[in-house]
Amino acid sequence: MSTWRRKMFDYQFMVIAFIVGILLSIIIPLLGTNMVLKNLSMTGDTLSHTSLCGIAIGLCAGFNPLLGAILISIISAFFIELIRKKMKKYADIALAIVFATAVGITGILSGYSSSSNFSSYLFGSIVLINNMELISVIIIFLLVILFYSIFYKQIFFISYNENQAKLSGINANLINFISTILLSVTIAISSKTIGALIISSLLVVPVASSLLISKSYRLTHLISIIFSIISMILGLILSFYLDLKPGATIVLFSVFFFIVTYVITSIIKVYQRKKILTLQCTHHDK
C-alpha cells in the first residue's frame, strides 16, 4: 500500500489537489447545511450556472475566467438576496428565471470560446490547479471559517427560524447576504477545481446523508464534513489510478455514501418498528 501511495504523492499536482480538495470539502458542507435547512437548494444550482456564465464571459472577453465567475456570481448573489426579501412567495420562480438566463447566455457564449477550456470548467480539473487558484481556495477557506467562528450561534438561529432570529435582534439580512456572497465565491472558485455542473451536488448530497443520522445542528455539520472529506479523498485516489474525471468521481462517491446511509437507516427503522410492535403485542397478551 505504501508503494502506490508514494507514487501518487510523487506528483506535486496530486499533493496540491489533495490540499485543495480537503479545504473545499470542509467549507462546502458548512455552507450547504444552512442552504439545505432553509430550503434553498436551488440557490446553489443557480449560482453554479451563473458562475459558468461568468467563465464563458471571461473566456470570450479575454480575461481570467475565474475572475469573471466570481464577479457574475457575486452580482447574482446580490439579486438572489434581493429576490428573497422582495418576492418571498415567488422566490423559486425568480431563481428559475436567473438560472434560465445564465444557461441561455452560457450556451450562446460557449460557441465563441475554446471548447477544451470551457469543458474543463464544466467538470473541473482539480489536478491542474495553478498557484493563484490554490491561494484563492486558501483565502475563501479562511474567510468561511472566520465567518462561522464569529457568527455560529446567529447562523444556527437563522437556519431554523429566521423571523424569530430577527425579533431577537439578530441582523439576519446582513448575515444572509454575507453567507450568500461567500457561497457564490466558493462556487465560482470550485468551478475550476470540481466543476460548475458538479459543485451544487456536493453542497447538498453530503448534507442529505448527514441529516439521515444526525440529531443536532453541530453534528449535522460534522458528519457532512466527514462524508465530504472521505468522498473527496476516495474520488481523487480512484480518478488518479483509473484515469477518471476527479469531480465526477467525487460526486459519485458522495451519492454512494448517501445510498448506503439511507439503506442502513431504513433497515434500522424497520427493525425498531418491529421491536416496538413485538413489545406491544407481548404486553397486550399479558
C-alpha positions in Angstrom: 0.0 0.0 0.0 2.9 2.4 0.8 4.3 1.8 -2.7 1.2 3.2 -4.6 0.8 5.9 -2.0 4.3 7.1 -2.6 3.9 7.0 -6.3 0.7 9.2 -6.2 2.3 11.8 -3.9 5.5 11.9 -6.0 3.5 14.2 -8.3 3.2 17.8 -7.0 -0.1 18.3 -8.7 -1.6 15.5 -6.6 -0.3 17.0 -3.4 -2.0 20.3 -4.4 -5.1 18.5 -5.4 -5.4 16.9 -2.0 -4.8 20.2 -0.2 -7.4 22.0 -2.3 -9.8 19.1 -2.1 -9.7 18.8 1.7 -10.1 22.5 2.2 -13.1 22.7 -0.1 -14.6 19.5 1.4 -14.7 21.3 4.7 -16.3 24.6 3.7 -18.7 23.3 1.0 -20.8 21.3 3.5 -20.7 24.2 6.0 -22.3 26.4 3.5 -24.5 23.7 2.2 -26.0 22.8 5.5 -27.6 26.2 6.0 -28.7 26.3 2.4 -30.5 22.9 2.8 -32.0 23.7 6.2 -33.5 26.9 4.8 -34.9 25.0 1.7 -32.6 26.9 -0.6 -31.0 24.0 -2.5 -32.0 25.7 -5.8 -29.8 28.7 -4.9 -26.6 26.5 -5.1 -27.6 25.2 -8.5 -28.5 28.7 -9.8 -25.1 30.1 -8.5 -23.2 27.3 -10.1 -24.7 28.1 -13.5 -24.2 31.8 -13.1 -20.5 31.1 -12.3 -20.4 29.2 -15.6 -21.9 32.2 -17.3 -19.1 34.3 -15.8 -16.5 31.8 -17.0 -17.9 32.0 -20.6 -17.8 35.8 -20.5 -14.2 35.7 -19.3 -13.1 33.3 -22.0 -14.8 35.3 -24.7 -13.6 38.7 -23.4 -10.0 37.5 -22.9 -9.7 38.0 -19.1 -9.3 35.5 -16.3 -12.4 33.2 -16.4 -12.2 32.7 -12.6 -12.5 36.5 -12.1 -15.5 36.5 -14.4 -17.1 33.7 -12.4 -16.6 35.4 -9.1 -17.9 38.8 -10.4 -21.0 37.3 -12.0 -21.7 35.0 -9.0 -21.5 38.0 -6.6 -23.9 40.0 -8.8 -26.2 37.0 -8.9 -26.0 36.5 -5.1 -27.0 40.2 -4.7 -30.1 39.7 -6.9 -30.9 36.4 -5.2 -31.0 38.1 -1.8 -33.0 40.9 -3.2 -35.5 38.4 -4.6 -35.7 36.6 -1.3 -36.6 39.8 0.5 -39.0 41.3 -2.1 -40.6 38.2 -3.5 -40.8 35.6 -0.8 -43.8 33.8 -2.3 -42.2 33.6 -5.7 -38.5 33.1 -4.8 -38.3 29.7 -6.5 -39.8 31.1 -9.7 -37.3 34.1 -9.6 -34.4 31.7 -9.1 -35.5 29.6 -12.0 -35.5 32.8 -14.2 -32.0 33.7 -13.1 -31.0 30.0 -13.7 -32.5 30.0 -17.2 -30.9 33.4 -18.1 -27.5 32.1 -17.0 -27.9 28.9 -19.0 -29.0 30.9 -22.1 -26.1 33.3 -22.0 -23.6 30.5 -21.3 -25.0 28.5 -24.3 -24.5 31.4 -26.7 -21.1 32.4 -25.4 -19.7 28.8 -25.2 -19.8 28.7 -29.0 -17.2 31.6 -29.2 -14.8 30.1 -26.7 -12.3 27.2 -26.8 -14.2 24.0 -26.2 -11.4 22.4 -24.3 -11.0 25.4 -21.9 -14.8 25.6 -21.4 -15.2 21.9 -20.7 -12.5 22.0 -18.0 -14.8 24.3 -16.1 -17.9 22.1 -16.6 -16.5 19.0 -14.9 -13.4 20.6 -13.2 -9.7 19.9 -13.3 -8.6 19.7 -9.7 -5.3 18.1 -10.7 -4.4 21.1 -12.9 -4.6 23.8 -10.2 -2.1 26.7 -10.5 -0.7 28.8 -7.7 -3.2 31.6 -8.0 -6.1 29.2 -7.8 -4.6 27.5 -4.7 -4.2 30.8 -3.0 -7.8 31.7 -3.9 -9.0 28.4 -2.3 -7.0 29.1 0.9 -8.4 32.7 1.2 -12.0 31.6 0.8 -11.4 28.7 3.2 -10.1 31.2 5.9 -13.0 33.6 5.2 -15.7 31.0 5.6 -14.1 29.5 8.8 -13.8 33.0 10.2 -17.4 33.9 9.3 -18.7 30.7 11.0 -16.5 31.2 14.0 -17.8 34.7 14.7 -21.5 34.2 13.8 -22.1 30.5 14.5 -24.9 31.0 17.0 -26.6 33.6 14.8 -26.4 31.3 11.7 -27.8 28.4 13.7 -30.8 30.6 14.9 -31.4 31.9 11.4 -31.3 28.5 9.8 -34.2 27.2 12.0 -36.3 30.3 12.5 -35.3 33.5 10.6 -38.3 35.5 11.8 -37.6 34.7 15.4 -34.0 35.5 14.9 -34.9 39.0 13.6 -37.2 39.6 16.6 -34.4 38.7 19.0 -32.2 41.4 17.4 -30.1 39.4 15.0 -29.3 41.2 11.8 -30.5 38.2 9.6 -30.4 40.2 6.4 -26.7 41.1 6.8 -25.7 37.5 7.8 -27.7 36.0 4.9 -26.1 38.4 2.5 -22.6 37.6 3.7 -23.4 33.9 3.6 -24.7 34.1 0.1 -21.6 36.1 -1.1 -19.3 33.5 0.5 -21.3 30.7 -1.1 -21.1 32.4 -4.5 -17.4 33.0 -4.3 -16.8 29.4 -3.1 -18.9 28.0 -6.0 -17.0 30.3 -8.5 -13.6 29.1 -7.3 -14.8 25.5 -7.1 -15.9 25.6 -10.8 -12.3 25.2 -11.9 -11.4 22.6 -9.3 -14.5 20.4 -9.0 -16.7 21.6 -11.9 -19.6 24.1 -12.2 -22.0 21.3 -13.1 -20.9 19.2 -10.1 -20.4 21.7 -7.2 -24.2 22.0 -6.5 -24.3 18.3 -5.8 -21.5 18.5 -3.3 -23.4 21.3 -1.5 -26.4 19.1 -1.0 -25.6 15.3 -1.0 -23.2 15.1 2.0 -25.7 17.2 4.0 -28.5 15.0 3.0 -26.5 11.9 4.1 -25.8 13.7 7.4 -29.4 14.6 8.1 -30.4 10.9 7.9 -28.3 10.1 11.0 -27.6 13.4 12.9 -29.6 14.6 15.8 -28.2 18.1 16.2 -27.1 21.1 14.2 -23.5 20.8 15.2 -23.5 17.1 14.5 -25.0 17.7 11.0 -22.1 19.9 10.2 -19.5 17.5 11.5 -21.0 14.4 9.8 -21.5 16.1 6.4 -17.9 17.3 6.5 -16.7 13.8 7.3 -18.7 12.4 4.3 -17.4 15.1 2.1 -13.7 14.6 3.0 -14.0 10.8 2.6 -15.7 11.2 -0.8 -13.0 13.8 -1.9 -10.1 11.5 -0.9 -11.5 8.3 -2.4 -12.6 10.2 -5.5 -9.1 11.6 -6.0 -7.4 8.3 -5.4 -9.7 6.4 -7.8 -9.5 9.1 -10.5 -5.7 9.0 -10.3 -5.3 5.3 -10.8 -8.2 4.7 -13.2 -7.8 8.0 -15.2 -11.3 9.3 -14.4 -12.7 12.8 -14.1 -12.0 13.7 -10.5 -15.0 15.9 -9.9 -17.5 13.3 -11.3 -15.8 10.5 -9.3 -16.0 12.5 -6.1 -19.7 13.2 -6.6 -20.4 9.5 -7.3 -18.7 8.5 -4.1 -20.9 11.1 -2.3 -24.0 9.7 -3.8 -22.9 6.2 -2.9 -22.5 7.1 0.7 -26.0 8.7 0.7 -27.5 5.5 -0.7 -25.6 3.3 1.8 -26.7 5.6 4.7 -30.3 5.7 3.5 -30.4 1.9 3.3 -28.8 1.3 6.7 -31.0 3.9 8.4 -34.1 2.4 6.7 -33.3 -1.1 7.9 -32.7 0.2 11.5 -36.1 2.0 11.5 -37.9 -1.2 10.2 -36.1 -3.3 12.9 -37.1 -0.7 15.6 -40.7 -0.7 14.5 -40.9 -4.5 14.5 -39.3 -4.5 18.0 -41.9 -1.9 19.3 -44.8 -3.9 17.7 -43.5 -7.1 19.3 -43.3 -5.5 22.7 -46.8 -4.1 22.3 -48.2 -7.5 21.3 -46.4 -9.1 24.3 -47.8 -6.5 26.6 -51.3 -7.0 25.2 -51.2 -10.7 25.6 -50.3 -10.3 29.2 
